[in-house]
Amino acid sequence: MFEVLQNVTLAPNVHRMVIRAPRIAKARQPGQFVIIHPEAGGERIPLTIGDADPQAGTITLFIQAVGTSTLKIANTPVGGSLRDIAGPLGKATEIDIWGRIACVGGGLGTAVLYPLAKALADAGNEVTTIIGGRSKPFIILADELSAFSDTVLIATEDGSLGRKGFVTHALQELIDDPDKRPAAVFAIGPVPMMRAVAELTRPYGIKTIVSLNPIMIDGTGMCGGCRVKVGDETKFACVDGPEFDGHLVDFGLLIDRLSMYRETEAKILSELPEELREKITKVKR
């Protein structure tokens, strides 16, 4: 059992949880993830390790409660526990010194971006972080990212915080400025956002890395559920990723695979109590 030491709400239905997991904390590297099995017979949920403290023996996870399983995890109180946490899984982020780097996060992807951006800054890169969301309440970790980013740019769809528009607008401005154009871009967030970033940087030949979130079950490459097409090869996000060259990812195929269980999800949602159903529907809008 893995004890929950902290559970803080950062945004609507977005929680930061600190969990006691000494062996994972000691072995974890930026970019890796864990799979949580909150209870016997429950769903297996993959989550990026947002941070780790090897001395304290803790890991930090960020979770958006958008379904019954993620709600159960997010609602676990301090002092409560989760049944199983497997990890660290996946390949660590490729950390190098490129000079100027843009780290782009959308929605909960900002939380996944956090450890990556920090590691890139610690390596000596000049990091510009661009984060976005629907509105001000959905912008997370801006202060934490400011601690090590040279610049943090915020974009909201309704203009309630930062500039009005999308993260791609801010990225385009960086690219258009010869003194600010990044040598590499790391993008994490909704699939359409990552695809838009990859298409934006493609004509300029800017190295672009994305973190993929396909359907994942065992996390060891055995089930094949997380397969994605990268260039001419089939890759498994859980063991070959989750980070890949954004210019080689077949985003169309990825979107198709992510929608495979849409009808099943709708059926399960319709059978939930009305209060819970409304809460989930509100987050997905």
C-alpha positions in Angstrom: 0.0 0.0 0.0 1.2 3.5 -0.8 0.3 6.3 1.6 -1.0 9.7 0.4 0.9 12.4 2.3 -0.6 15.4 0.5 -3.6 16.1 -1.7 -4.0 19.6 -3.0 -6.5 20.9 -5.6 -4.7 23.1 -8.2 -7.5 23.7 -10.6 -11.0 22.4 -11.2 -10.7 18.6 -10.7 -6.8 18.8 -10.9 -4.9 17.5 -7.9 -1.3 17.4 -6.8 -0.7 14.3 -4.7 2.5 13.5 -2.8 2.8 9.8 -2.1 5.2 7.7 -0.1 7.1 5.4 -2.6 10.8 5.2 -1.6 12.0 2.8 -4.2 10.3 4.6 -7.1 11.6 8.0 -5.8 15.1 6.7 -5.7 15.1 5.3 -9.3 12.9 7.9 -11.1 14.2 10.0 -13.9 12.5 13.0 -15.7 9.9 11.8 -18.2 9.1 8.5 -16.6 5.7 7.5 -15.3 4.0 5.1 -13.0 0.8 3.0 -13.3 -1.6 3.2 -10.4 -4.0 0.4 -9.4 -6.0 2.1 -6.7 -8.0 -0.9 -5.6 -8.5 -4.6 -6.3 -10.3 -5.0 -9.6 -9.8 -1.4 -10.4 -8.6 0.2 -13.6 -4.9 0.8 -14.2 -4.1 4.5 -14.6 -0.7 5.7 -16.0 0.6 9.0 -14.5 3.8 10.9 -15.2 6.0 11.4 -12.1 5.9 15.2 -11.6 8.7 15.2 -9.0 10.5 13.0 -6.6 12.3 13.4 -3.3 14.7 10.4 -2.8 15.6 11.5 0.7 12.0 11.8 1.8 11.0 8.7 -0.2 8.1 10.5 -2.0 6.9 11.1 -5.5 4.6 13.8 -6.7 1.8 13.0 -9.1 -0.7 15.3 -10.9 -4.1 13.9 -11.8 -7.1 15.2 -13.5 -10.3 13.6 -12.3 -12.3 12.9 -15.5 -13.7 9.4 -14.9 -14.7 7.1 -12.1 -11.2 5.7 -11.6 -9.3 9.0 -11.7 -12.0 10.4 -9.3 -11.3 7.6 -6.8 -7.5 8.4 -6.9 -8.0 12.1 -6.7 -10.4 11.8 -3.8 -8.0 9.6 -1.7 -7.5 11.6 1.5 -4.3 12.4 3.3 -3.5 9.3 5.4 -5.3 7.1 2.9 -3.5 4.8 0.6 -3.5 3.4 -3.0 -3.2 -0.4 -3.5 -0.4 -0.6 -6.1 2.0 1.7 -7.9 4.3 0.2 -10.5 7.3 2.2 -11.8 9.2 4.0 -12.8 8.3 3.0 -16.3 9.2 4.4 -19.7 12.3 5.9 -21.1 13.8 9.0 -19.4 13.8 12.3 -21.2 16.7 13.0 -23.5 18.5 15.7 -21.7 21.1 17.7 -23.7 22.3 21.3 -24.1 20.6 22.9 -27.1 20.8 26.5 -25.9 17.4 28.0 -26.4 14.5 25.7 -25.7 10.7 26.2 -25.7 8.7 24.0 -23.4 5.0 24.1 -24.3 2.3 22.7 -22.0 -1.5 22.6 -22.5 -4.0 21.9 -19.7 -2.8 19.0 -17.5 0.2 18.6 -19.8 1.7 21.5 -17.9 2.2 19.2 -15.0 3.8 16.5 -17.1 6.0 19.3 -18.6 7.2 20.5 -15.2 9.9 17.8 -14.4 11.1 17.9 -18.0 11.5 21.7 -18.2 13.3 21.7 -14.8 15.8 19.0 -16.0 16.5 20.9 -19.2 17.0 24.2 -17.2 19.3 22.4 -14.7 21.4 21.1 -17.6 22.1 24.7 -18.6 19.5 25.5 -21.3 17.7 28.8 -21.7 14.1 27.7 -21.2 11.1 29.6 -22.3 8.0 28.0 -21.0 4.6 28.5 -22.7 1.5 27.2 -20.9 -2.1 27.4 -21.8 -5.7 26.5 -20.8 -9.3 27.4 -21.4 -9.3 30.1 -18.8 -7.5 31.4 -15.7 -8.7 28.6 -13.3 -7.1 26.0 -15.6 -3.6 27.5 -15.6 -1.4 25.5 -13.2 2.2 25.6 -11.9 3.0 29.1 -13.4 4.9 30.1 -10.2 6.7 26.8 -9.9 7.8 27.0 -13.6 8.9 30.6 -13.1 11.5 29.4 -10.5 13.7 28.0 -13.2 12.4 29.2 -16.6 13.9 32.3 -18.1 10.5 33.3 -19.3 7.0 32.0 -18.7 4.3 32.9 -21.3 0.6 32.2 -20.6 -2.2 31.9 -23.1 -5.9 31.4 -22.3 -8.6 30.8 -24.8 -10.9 33.5 -23.3 -8.1 36.0 -22.4 -8.7 35.8 -18.7 -5.0 35.4 -18.0 -2.0 36.2 -20.2 -2.6 36.6 -23.9 -5.8 35.6 -25.5 -5.3 32.7 -27.9 -3.5 29.4 -28.1 0.0 28.4 -27.1 0.9 28.0 -30.7 0.5 31.8 -31.2 3.1 32.5 -28.5 5.4 29.9 -30.0 5.1 31.4 -33.5 6.2 34.8 -32.1 9.3 33.1 -30.6 10.1 31.4 -33.8 9.7 34.7 -35.8 12.2 36.5 -33.6 15.8 35.5 -34.6 17.0 36.3 -31.1 14.5 34.0 -29.4 14.0 31.2 -31.9 14.4 27.9 -30.0 16.7 25.2 -31.1 14.3 22.5 -29.7 10.7 22.4 -28.6 9.1 20.0 -26.1 5.3 19.9 -26.2 3.0 18.1 -23.9 -0.8 18.4 -23.7 -3.9 17.4 -25.7 -3.1 15.5 -28.9 -4.5 18.2 -31.2 -2.2 20.8 -29.5 0.9 18.6 -29.9 0.1 18.0 -33.5 -0.4 21.7 -34.1 3.0 22.4 -32.4 4.7 19.8 -34.6 3.2 21.2 -37.8 4.2 24.7 -36.7 7.9 23.8 -36.2 8.2 21.4 -39.1 9.0 24.0 -41.9 11.7 25.5 -39.7 13.4 22.1 -39.0 13.2 22.7 -35.2 13.6 19.5 -33.2 10.3 18.8 -31.6 9.6 16.2 -28.9 6.1 15.3 -27.8 4.9 13.0 -25.0 2.1 10.7 -26.1 -0.8 9.3 -24.0 -2.3 6.4 -25.9 -4.4 3.7 -24.2 -2.1 1.8 -21.8 -2.7 -1.2 -19.7 0.3 -3.2 -18.4 3.1 -0.6 -19.0 5.6 -3.3 -20.1 4.9 -3.6 -23.9 3.1 -6.9 -23.4 -0.5 -5.8 -24.3 0.2 -3.7 -27.3 -2.5 -1.3 -26.4 -0.2 1.8 -26.5 1.2 1.2 -29.9 1.8 4.2 -32.1 3.2 4.7 -35.5 6.4 6.8 -35.6 7.9 7.2 -39.0 7.8 3.7 -40.6 7.9 1.9 -37.3 5.4 0.7 -34.8 6.4 1.8 -31.3 5.1 1.1 -27.8 4.7 4.3 -25.8 5.2 2.5 -22.5 8.7 1.1 -23.3 9.9 3.1 -26.3 8.4 6.4 -25.1 6.4 8.2 -24.0 8.4 10.8 -25.8 8.9 10.7 -29.5 9.9 12.9 -32.5 6.8 15.0 -33.1 7.5 15.3 -36.8 7.4 11.5 -37.2 4.3 10.7 -35.1 1.1 9.6 -37.0 -1.3 11.8 -35.0 -4.3 10.8 -37.1 -3.8 7.1 -36.2 -3.3 8.1 -32.5 -6.5 10.1 -32.4 -8.4 7.2 -34.0 -7.1 4.8 -31.4 -7.9 7.2 -28.5 -11.5 7.3 -29.7 -11.9 3.5 -29.8 -13.8 3.2 -26.5 -15.9 6.4 -26.8 -19.2 4.5 -27.0 -18.2 2.3 -24.1 -17.2 5.4 -22.0 -20.5 7.1 -22.9 -22.5 4.0 -21.7 -20.6 3.9 -18.4 -21.1 7.6 -18.0 -24.9 7.2 -18.5 -25.0 4.7 -15.7 -23.3 6.8 -13.1 -25.2 8.8 -10.4 -26.4 12.1 -11.8 -24.2 14.2 -9.5 -21.0 12.3 -10.5 -22.1 12.3 -14.2 -22.5 16.1 -14.2 -19.1 16.6 -12.5 -17.3 14.5 -15.1 -19.2 16.1 -18.0 -18.3 19.6 -16.8 -14.5 18.8 -16.8 -14.7 17.3 -20.3 -16.3 20.4 -21.9 
